[in-house]
Amino acid sequence: MAQFGGRLVVGLIGDPVEHSLSPHMHNAAFEALGIEARYELWPTAAADLGARVESLRRLGTLGANVTVPHKQVAIPLLDVISDTARRIGAVNTIVPRDGELHGDNTDAFGFGRSLAEVLAGRVASRALVVGAGGASRAVLASLQEAGFGEIVPVNRTQGKADTLAGSLDGSEWTAILVNPWNALAELAHSVSVLVNATSIGWHGEDLPFDLEVIAALPDDAVVFDLTYRSTALLRAASKRGLKAVDGLPMLVYQGARSFELWTGRTAPVDSMRQAVLAEQARRV
């Protein structure tokens, strides 16, 4: 592990980054394992991205996370891209290794672990994914990896959903079937998992779709909202008696995977989870 100024340094590249829970999570992990390191916030405008990424090589940092709006545009700035990151079309983790900058994506891993934890071995065959942004790409890749027979991406702008599906082709065991927005309630009748991968709900009480969609879900369906807080969607799902999961487990598991890529050590997931929950509670 490389040192900078006598101490290991890793940071979050994005704009904005001030809201991030990642410093609390990773600094707790460093402390738990006795690693002299610090996770920092590195707010980076688009015009400064190239210099910031290059500095990871020059300064010998431990690595970096990448968040919006730089996950896609950072790819050509790196030397080596993992198969996962290339397939998703985005990086969220950079690791300096042998003089090269390696880009990876741990978002799909994070969602996959969160999904497996909730399903606990239960077979789920059909998933409905609302939204067609960067988060949706990672979710679709994770659902494919989990062996879902059918994944249905839906977006208000159907062209974006078509583009998303085209970039993540179905495998021999997974069909990706784009459907129109007005078919949501009808589709909900037969899904095992519904994922809200839009930003609706981050700030306010808005729902990403009508409550009739929640009403139409099977009694054993699981509802995911990738935001890090209790949203109107999650409360509606819980009220209906459905399993409702926010984005904190995904955050912790993707962070744990990034930590392991940087350090080569097994991430202290419990310490990371407790740090995130404590900071989240403090902010309420």
N, C-alpha and C positions, 0 to 999 in steps of 0.2 A: 504494500500500500504506500502510495507516494505521500510526501509531506510538503506542506507549504507554511513557511514561517514557523517551523517547529511543531506544527499541529496539522492533523488531517482536516481537509476542508471539502465539503460537498454542498451543493446549493440547488435552488429551484429557479429555473430560467422561464420567464413568462411575463405577461403584462395584462392585467395586474396579478400580483402574487401576495399582497398583504393579508388576504383573507385565509391563506393556506394553513392547514393543520399539520402539514408535513414536518416542519421544524420540531414541533412537540413530540411527534411520533419517533422521528429518527434520533433526536438527541436523547430521548429516553432509552432507545436501543443501544446507542453508544455507551451511555452510562451503565446500563445493565451488564454489558460485556467488558467494561473497563477499557474501552477504546478511546484514546485521546483524540477526539474529533468533534467537529461542530458542523451542523447543518444550518445553512443561511438562506435568506431570501435574496435573489438577484433579479430585481425588476429590470427587464430588458426590452427596449423598444425595437421594432422591426429593423430600423436602420442600424442598430447596434448588435444584431444577432450574430453576424459573422465574426465580429471581434470577440464577442463573449464566448462563442464556441471555440474559437482558436485559442483563447486564453486557457482553456482546460488542458490543452496540450503544452502550452508554454509554461504555465505556472505549476504544472504537476499536481493538479487536484485529484482527490479521490474519485470524483465524477460529478454528475449532475442529473437532476430530473428536468424534464421539459414539459411545460403545460401550454395552454392556449395563450396566444394564437400561433405558436411556433412548432407544433408537433409535426406538421407536414413539411414545412419549409426548411426545417433543420436537416432533413435527410441528405440532401446533396452536399452538406457541409462536413459530413462524416466519412470516414474511410471504409468502414465495414458495417453492413446492416444485417441484422439477423433475419432469418426467414419469416419469423412472426411479424416483425416490424414491416418488412417489405410487403407481406400479404395484407396487413391492415392499412398500410400506407401512412404510418405515423410512428414516431419514436417518442417515448416518454422517459427513457433512461440512456445516459451516455456514460461509457466506461473507458477511461484511458488505459490502453494495454499495449505494451511493447512499442511505444511510440505512435500508436494509431488510436483513433477515436472510434469506438464501437457503439453503434446505436441499437437499442432493443426496445421492445414494447412489453411492459408487464401488466397493462390494463386488462388484457384478455385473461391472463393468468389470475388476476385479482377477482374478476367477475366469476370465473370458473370455480375458484375455491369457495366463494360466497354461495354460489348456486349449489355446489355439491353439499355444502354444510346444511343448507335448508332442505334439499331434497332427501338427504340421508339415505341414499340408495333407492329411493322411489323412482320408477321409470316414468319419464316425462317425454312426450313425443312431439308436441306442437307448441311453438312459442310465438308470441306476437310482440314485435318490437316497434315502439312508437318513437319516431325521430329518424333523421338520416345524417346526423353530423358525425364528428370524429368519435364520440363515445359509442355511437351505434355500430361503427365498424368493429370496434373491439368486442362488443357484446355479440354480434353476429359470428365473429370468428370463434369466440368461446363456446357459443351454442353448437356450432358445427363440430368443434372438438369434443363436446359432450355427447355427440351422437344423436341430436334431435332429428327426427325424421322430416320435419317441416318447420321452416322459419318464415314468418310473414312480416316483412318490414312495411310500415305504413307511415306516410308523411303527408302533411297538408299540401306540400308541393310534390306531386307524385313523381315528377322528373328526377328529383333528388333521390327518391327511394329507388327508382330504376337504375340510376347511376351507382348507388350503393350496392344493389344486388348484382349488378354487372361486374363490379370490382371484386366481389367475393363469390365466385361461382360456386354453385352447389356441388357436392361430392356425390359419389354413387349412392350414399345412404342419406343425404340431406338435400331436400328441395328448398330453394329460396323463391317464394312466390309473392311478388308485390301485389298489393290490393289497394283500391281507392280509399280515401279517408272516410267516406260515408258508409263504408262497409264495416267499420270498427265493431259496432254492437253485434252484428251478425257473426263476425269472426270470433268474438269473445266467447261464444257458446261452447267452443270446442278446443280451447287452449289450456295447456297446463301451466304456462308461465307467461305473464305479461310484464314487459319492461318499459318504463318511461325513461327514454334516453334524451329527452328534450330538457331545456333549461327552465321550463315552466314549473313554478313552484319554489324556485330558489328565493324569490323575493315577493312574498304576498300569498294570497289564498286562492290563486287561480288554479283551476284544474286543466290538465292537458286535453281532456275530452269530456263529454257528457257523462253524468253519473249512470246513465243507462248501460254504459259499457261495463262498469263494475257490477251492476245488477245482473248482467248476462253471463258473467264468469261462472264456471263450475264451482261447486262448494270446496273442492280441494285445490283450487288454483293458487298460485303464488304470485304476488304483485311486488315488483321491484321498482323503486324510484332511485335513480343514481345520485340524487341530491343528498347532502349530509345532515339533513334536518327532517323533523316531522312535517310532512306536507299535507295539503288538503286531500291529495290522492291517497296517501298512506292511511290517513285517518278514516277516509271513506271505506277503504278496503278492510281495515280492522273492524269498523262498525258492522260491516257485512259478514264478519266472521272469517275472513280470509287471512292467510299468512301474509304479512306486509313487511318488507325489508328495505331499509334505506341504504345509502351508498357508503356508509362507514365500514362495513366489512370488506367491501371491494377496495376501499382506500387502504385499509390496513394490509390486506394480502398483496396488493400490487406494491406497496411500500416495502413489505418484507422481502419480496422477490428482488426489488431493486437493491436493497441493503445487502443481500447475499451476493449479487453480482459485483458490487463495489468492494466488499470486504472478504469474500470467500468464507464467511462465518455463517452459521445457522442463525437466522433472525430470531430474537426473543419476542415472538408474536404477542404473548400475553402482556408484556411490558409496553409494547407499542399500542396495543388496543386500549389499555388502561389510560395511557397518556392522552390518546385522542378523546376518549370519553370524558376525562377530567376537563380538558380544555373546552370541549363542546358544552359541557354543563356550565362552565364558567362564563361562556359567552351568551347563554340564554338570559 
